[in-house]
Amino acid sequence: MFSPQDFRSALGHFATGVTVVTCRDAEFGLVGLTASSFNSVSLAPPLVLWSLAHTASSSPMLKRGTHYAINVLAADQQCLAERFARKNVDRFAGIPWRTGICGAPILDGVAAVFECFNRSRYEEGDHTIFVGEVERCERRDDAEPLVFHAGRFCTALAR
């Protein structure tokens, strides 16, 4: 048998990239949050997934929204990961961004971005799994990724 903390600690040993998911909500304006639960699903059609805790304050906005962007953070963007993980702050204040093709904010300097149609959602356990159909993507070939492993950020890749 294992405890929830044992499970969480074991999961922490799987290195992940770090993303900021963004959308624009008619009632609440700009919405953004840090997420490391991002993965590809399919090449044809182009699908990706990510998940969000039911208790997240942004959950209702993302569930009802039609589009969002998944901004894959570069190694020099740890401060963005930390900022978009905080509560009760204006996460977009002073942050350079532009509007994507479907209205979602695209953060400047990211390693890659996936602009998605909110295709489907699945309620599983204490999270909602979002499946997005990628309508546009771009990348910065010279960008090193921001990685999260064992409870901390890592920015250097072994080559």
C-alpha positions in Angstrom: 0.0 0.0 0.0 1.1 3.6 -0.6 0.0 7.0 0.6 -1.1 9.9 -1.6 2.2 11.6 -0.7 4.1 8.5 -1.9 2.2 8.5 -5.1 2.9 12.3 -5.6 6.6 11.9 -4.9 6.9 9.0 -7.3 5.1 11.0 -10.0 7.6 13.8 -9.4 10.4 11.6 -10.7 8.9 11.8 -14.2 10.4 14.9 -15.8 7.9 17.1 -17.6 7.9 20.2 -19.7 6.3 23.3 -18.2 3.4 25.1 -19.9 1.2 28.1 -19.3 -2.4 27.5 -20.6 -4.2 30.8 -21.6 -7.6 31.8 -22.7 -9.8 34.8 -22.9 -13.1 34.7 -21.0 -15.9 37.2 -21.9 -16.8 37.7 -18.2 -13.4 37.4 -16.5 -11.0 38.6 -19.2 -7.6 37.0 -19.5 -7.1 33.6 -17.8 -3.8 31.8 -17.5 -2.3 29.0 -15.4 0.8 26.9 -15.1 0.4 23.2 -16.1 2.9 20.4 -16.5 0.3 17.8 -17.5 0.7 18.2 -21.2 1.0 15.5 -23.9 0.4 14.7 -27.5 -2.6 12.5 -28.4 -2.7 12.2 -32.2 -1.1 13.5 -35.3 -4.1 13.1 -37.5 -6.1 14.9 -36.4 -3.6 17.0 -34.4 -4.7 16.5 -30.8 -3.0 17.3 -27.4 -4.2 16.9 -23.8 -3.6 18.5 -20.5 -5.4 18.4 -17.1 -6.6 20.8 -14.5 -7.8 20.2 -10.9 -11.5 20.6 -10.3 -10.7 23.0 -7.5 -8.7 25.4 -9.7 -10.4 28.8 -9.8 -9.9 29.0 -13.6 -11.7 25.6 -14.2 -15.1 27.0 -15.0 -13.7 29.5 -17.5 -11.7 26.8 -19.3 -14.6 24.3 -19.3 -17.0 26.8 -21.0 -14.4 28.3 -23.3 -14.1 27.3 -27.0 -10.4 28.0 -27.4 -7.1 28.1 -25.5 -3.4 28.3 -26.1 -0.8 26.0 -24.6 2.5 28.0 -24.2 5.5 25.7 -23.8 8.0 27.6 -21.7 11.6 28.1 -22.5 14.4 27.6 -20.0 14.7 31.3 -19.3 11.0 31.6 -18.4 10.9 30.0 -14.9 9.5 33.3 -13.6 6.5 32.9 -15.8 5.9 29.4 -14.5 6.0 30.7 -11.0 3.9 33.8 -11.7 1.1 31.8 -13.4 1.0 29.3 -10.6 0.4 32.0 -7.9 -3.1 32.9 -6.6 -4.6 36.3 -6.2 -2.2 38.2 -8.6 -2.8 39.8 -12.0 -0.8 37.1 -13.8 -0.7 39.1 -17.1 0.4 42.5 -15.6 3.6 43.6 -17.3 3.9 40.3 -19.3 4.4 40.8 -23.1 1.9 38.8 -25.1 -0.1 38.9 -28.4 -3.5 37.7 -29.4 -3.6 34.3 -31.2 -5.8 33.4 -34.1 -8.8 32.5 -31.9 -8.3 35.1 -29.2 -6.2 33.3 -26.6 -3.1 35.1 -25.4 0.3 33.9 -26.7 3.2 34.7 -24.4 6.3 36.2 -25.9 9.5 34.1 -26.1 7.9 30.7 -25.5 9.6 27.6 -27.0 6.4 26.5 -28.7 2.7 27.3 -28.7 -0.3 25.2 -29.6 -3.6 27.1 -30.3 -6.4 24.8 -29.7 -10.1 24.3 -30.1 -11.5 22.9 -26.8 -12.6 19.7 -28.4 -13.6 17.5 -25.4 -13.3 17.2 -21.7 -13.3 14.2 -19.4 -13.9 14.2 -15.6 -11.5 11.7 -14.0 -10.7 11.6 -10.4 -10.0 15.1 -9.0 -9.1 16.5 -12.5 -10.6 17.4 -15.8 -8.7 16.2 -18.8 -8.9 18.6 -21.7 -8.4 17.4 -25.3 -7.5 20.2 -27.7 -7.6 20.1 -31.5 -4.6 22.1 -32.6 -5.6 24.8 -35.1 -2.2 26.4 -35.3 1.3 25.8 -33.8 4.7 27.4 -33.9 8.1 26.8 -32.4 11.4 28.5 -31.6 14.1 26.1 -32.9 16.8 27.8 -30.7 14.8 27.5 -27.4 15.9 25.2 -24.6 13.0 23.8 -22.6 12.0 24.5 -19.0 11.8 21.2 -17.3 10.2 20.3 -13.9 11.6 17.2 -12.0 11.4 16.1 -8.4 9.8 19.3 -7.2 12.2 21.8 -8.9 12.8 23.5 -12.2 15.7 22.3 -14.4 17.0 24.3 -17.3 20.1 22.5 -18.6 19.9 19.6 -21.0 22.5 16.9 -21.1 23.8 16.6 -24.7 
